[in-house]
Amino acid sequence: AQQKMDIVTKRLAKGEDFGKLAQELSDDTTAKKNKGDLGFITVFTLPYEFENVIYTTATGKYSKTVASKIGYHIFKNTG
């Protein structure tokens, strides 16, 4: 999982499309269809550590990598 996260991080830094990378590399099966788009995030929708990172990420930017019990996560704030 860490190796895959490193690949994703490097490819995002090169300017590759977040949605395409989510479709291609995410272990979340729903990302194949939704390109990693979680929709509008409201309070108590996701675990606190995710919400905290999402709400502090500037619009149009990527979050830092967040580790959880189920893996690693990167969020993009689209607005």
FENMO-V461239 format. One line per field, one symbol per residue. ss: DSSP state (2 for helix, 1 for strand, 0 for the rest). phi: phi as a letter, one per 30 degrees, with the letter a starting at -180 (. if undefined). burial: 1 if it has 16 or more other ideal C-beta (glycine too) atoms within 10 Angstrom, else 0. A space follows every 50 residues. Layout:
ss = ???
phi = ???
burial = ???
This chain:
ss = 02222222222220000222222220000022220000000000000222 22222000000100011100111001000
phi = .dddddddedddddjddeddddddcdddddddcchiddidcceidbeedd eedddccdeiccdddccbdckcbbccdck
burial = 00001001101000000100110001000010001100000000010001 10110010000110010000011111100
